[in-house]
Amino acid sequence: MSSIRRFLILTLISALVLVVFSAALHGYRATLAISNTLLDSELVQLTQAVALIQGETIEEETALFFQIWHNGKLMSTSIDNFTRPLTTFSSGYSEVNAMGKRWRVYAYSQDKGQTWYMVAQPLRNRYALTDALTVAAITPFIVSVPILALILFFGISWGLAPLKQLSRSLAQRQGNDFAPIELSREPSELKPVVNTLNSMFKRLSAAFEREQQFASNAAHELRTPLSVMKINIHNITEELGDKGDLLSSLQNDTDRMIHAVNQFLMLTRTSPDTFVTQREPVNLYFVAQDVISDLYSQIELKQQDISLEGEEAWLSSSPFMLYTLLQNLIANASHYSHPGDQIIVDIQRNGAAVVLKVSDSGPGIPEEERLRVLERFVRAANSNTTTGSGLGLAIVSQIVELHFATMTLKQAKLGGLEVEVVFGHDSII
């Protein structure tokens, strides 16, 4: 099994050894070449000095300056126009200024001070040599730094590729995707992490499925007995005649429970996993017409006036989701408004957005409560009815989030509540 730590350590050590060895080898070769040049130059200078001692004439300039003194008299020199001693008559090294240069001089006597040999070199030659050797030694290391950086970059990138693949896989995963993670290369350091994540996804998948099944089954199982209960209450009311009015509160409670169960069922069907598989082009204006048509009898019963304004707008959604959204908004507007109130549904395209507005002339919602009513089981304090489950706007808010849209509650021009939903480019076709 591969290991990120072992791979990175081996890569770093190998790269360092390779680069340092290559740089040292190039530095050695460059230094050797400079040393050979210097020694060759010294050999030439020595040859010229020997020729001068033998009385030969050297036309080219020599970098080696020598003098031979005997009993205080200059016997031989490499530069005729300089006749004073280069340095004091004492054995050893010294540095002197002569002829506009700085010289390194070595003096030597072999017959108790009668004969002195003085040989000098310009110090700038030594500095030039030092600079050349330093540059020759450092240049390979400087050149090798980018090479080392590239080796380390590609080596570390390849070593950390499984970690990057894991990160990318998690970032691209949908909220309802609980499939196990599979990596093309699974190092030993990542194996426990991948196993833990896969185990967690498996448990989440099972829990999510149980929750979905429970909510759906519970809602379905409750609808049948509640419907039977409603029929039985109606039959009993008919049999009791004038005394049947005593069961009106029970009838209202049953209707409220049926409405709550239906809302629970809608809530389970507006989950992200369901929405992803149902998306298709949907005309929001046509859906609004269908909702108004289905709710018209309820609206007419309260003698309310409803109108649909605006234009056609296509969204990437599902008919059920948009129907549920509009059904809750329009039903709430009708339910919480007074008889004879006005309701306006407006759909407009605004540049790169589609704006849906549902306004009414009812009591509205106080500004301090507008965020709180989006929570489940919360109703406005000024509600004029005891029916309702407090789930309508919570379902609308969930559908809005699935579309990556925004929802705003504010006071309408009609005097009541205006709910504005803005669909962005994520949903517009």
JOHUDA-V772904 format. One record per pair of residues at least 4 apart in sequence whose ideal C-beta (glycine too) atoms are under 7 Angstrom apart, sorted by the first residue. I is the first residue (numbers start at 1). GAP is how many residues later the second one is. Records with the same first field share a line. If there is no record, write none. Layout:
# JOHUDA-V772904
I: GAP + GAP
This chain:
# JOHUDA-V772904
1: 187
2: 5 + 183 + 185 + 186
3: 4 + 184 + 185 + 186
4: 4 + 155 + 156 + 183 + 185
5: 4 + 184
6: 4
7: 4 + 152
8: 4 + 148 + 151
9: 4
10: 4
11: 4 + 144 + 148
12: 4 + 140
13: 4
14: 4
15: 4 + 133 + 136 + 137 + 140
16: 4
17: 4
18: 4
19: 4 + 125 + 128 + 129
20: 4
21: 4
22: 4 + 122
23: 4 + 117 + 118 + 121
24: 4
25: 4
26: 4 + 114
27: 4 + 109 + 110 + 113
28: 4
29: 4
30: 4 + 106
31: 4 + 102 + 105 + 106
32: 4
33: 4
34: 4 + 98 + 99 + 102
35: 4
36: 4
37: 4
38: 4 + 91
39: 4
40: 4
41: 4
42: 4
43: 4
44: 4
45: 4 + 17 + 18 + 19
46: 4
47: 4
48: 4 + 10 + 14 + 16
49: 4 + 15 + 17 + 29
50: 4
51: 5 + 7
52: 4 + 6 + 26
53: 23
58: 4
62: 16
63: 58 + 59 + 62
64: 14 + 55 + 57
65: 13 + 14 + 38 + 55
66: 12 + 52 + 53
67: 7 + 10 + 18 + 19 + 51
68: 7 + 8 + 49
69: 4 + 5 + 6 + 16 + 47
70: 5 + 44 + 45
71: 43
74: 9
77: 5
82: 16 + 17
85: 4 + 33
86: 10 + 12 + 17 + 19 + 32 + 34
87: 7 + 9 + 18 + 20 + 31
89: 18 + 24 + 27
90: 17
91: 16 + 17 + 18
92: 15
93: 11 + 12 + 13
94: 11
95: 7 + 8 + 9 + 28
96: 7 + 9
97: 5
98: 5
101: 21
102: 20 + 21
103: 17 + 18 + 19 + 20
104: 16 + 17 + 19 + 22
105: 13 + 15
106: 13
107: 9 + 11
108: 9
109: 4 + 6 + 7
110: 5
111: 4
121: 4
123: 4
124: 4
125: 4
126: 4
127: 4
128: 4
129: 4
130: 4
131: 4
132: 4
133: 4
134: 4
135: 4
138: 4
139: 4
140: 4
144: 4
145: 4
146: 4
147: 4
148: 4
149: 4
150: 4
151: 4
152: 4
153: 4
154: 4
155: 4
156: 4
157: 4
160: 4
161: 4
162: 4 + 21 + 23 + 24 + 25 + 28
163: 4 + 27
164: 4
165: 4 + 18 + 19
166: 4 + 15 + 17 + 24
167: 4
168: 4
169: 4 + 12
173: 4
174: 102
175: 97
176: 96 + 97 + 100
178: 23 + 26 + 27
180: 18 + 21
181: 13 + 16 + 17
183: 7 + 11
186: 4 + 5 + 8
190: 4
191: 4
192: 4
193: 4
194: 4
195: 4
196: 4
197: 4
198: 4
199: 4
200: 4
201: 4
202: 4
203: 4
204: 4
205: 4
206: 4
207: 4
208: 4
209: 4
210: 4
211: 4
212: 4 + 56
213: 4
214: 4
215: 4 + 49 + 53
216: 4 + 52
217: 4
218: 4
219: 4 + 42 + 45 + 46 + 49
222: 4 + 39
223: 4 + 38
224: 4
225: 4
226: 4 + 28 + 31 + 32 + 35
227: 4
228: 4
229: 4 + 25
230: 4 + 24 + 28
231: 4
232: 4
233: 4 + 14 + 17 + 18 + 21
234: 4
235: 4
236: 4 + 11
237: 7 + 10
238: 6
240: 4
247: 4
248: 4
249: 4
250: 4
251: 4
252: 4 + 135
253: 4
254: 4
255: 4 + 132
256: 4 + 131
257: 4
258: 4
259: 4 + 130
260: 4 + 129
261: 4
262: 4
263: 4 + 126 + 128 + 129 + 132
264: 4
265: 4
266: 4 + 58 + 129
267: 124 + 128
269: 5 + 51
270: 51 + 54 + 125 + 128 + 129 + 132
272: 4 + 130
274: 4
275: 4 + 43 + 46 + 127
278: 40 + 42
279: 37 + 38 + 39
280: 38
281: 33 + 35 + 148
282: 5 + 32 + 33 + 35 + 36 + 37 + 40
283: 4 + 29 + 31
284: 4 + 29 + 31 + 38 + 63 + 70 + 72
285: 4 + 25 + 26 + 27 + 28 + 62
286: 4
287: 4 + 32 + 35 + 36 + 39
288: 4 + 20 + 38 + 57 + 59
289: 4 + 19
290: 4 + 33
291: 4 + 32 + 35 + 36 + 39
292: 4 + 14 + 16 + 38 + 53
295: 4 + 35 + 36 + 39
296: 4
297: 4
298: 36
299: 5 + 7 + 35
302: 32 + 37
303: 36 + 37
304: 30 + 33 + 35 + 36 + 37 + 39
305: 37
306: 37
307: 37
308: 37
309: 35 + 37
310: 36 + 37 + 38
311: 36 + 37 + 38
313: 34 + 36 + 41
314: 115
315: 7 + 39 + 108 + 112 + 113 + 114
316: 111 + 113
317: 4 + 5 + 86 + 110
319: 4
320: 4
321: 4 + 78 + 81
322: 4
323: 4
324: 4 + 71 + 75
325: 4 + 71 + 74
326: 4
327: 4
328: 4 + 64 + 67 + 68
329: 4 + 29 + 67 + 90
330: 4 + 13 + 15 + 28
331: 4
332: 4 + 60
333: 4 + 10 + 25 + 27 + 29
334: 9
335: 50 + 53
336: 26 + 27 + 47 + 48 + 49
337: 4 + 6 + 23 + 24 + 25 + 79
338: 24
341: 19 + 20 + 21
342: 18 + 19 + 72
343: 17
344: 15 + 70
345: 13
346: 11
347: 9
348: 7
349: 5
350: 5
352: 73 + 76
353: 69 + 70 + 71
354: 69 + 74
355: 65 + 67
356: 65
357: 61 + 63
358: 61
359: 53 + 54 + 55 + 57 + 59
360: 52 + 54 + 56 + 57
361: 53 + 54 + 55
362: 54 + 55
363: 19 + 21 + 53
364: 47 + 52 + 53
365: 4 + 5 + 8 + 15 + 44 + 52
366: 16
369: 4 + 11 + 12
370: 39
372: 6
373: 5 + 6 + 7 + 20
374: 19 + 20 + 23
375: 19
376: 14 + 15 + 18
377: 12 + 13 + 14
378: 12
379: 4 + 9 + 11
391: 4
392: 4
393: 4
394: 4
395: 4
396: 4 + 11
397: 4 + 10
398: 4
399: 4
400: 5 + 7 + 21
403: 20 + 23 + 24
404: 20 + 22 + 23
405: 16 + 17 + 18 + 19 + 22
406: 16
407: 12 + 13 + 14
408: 12
409: 8 + 10
410: 8 + 10
411: 7
412: 4 + 5 + 6
423: 4 + 5
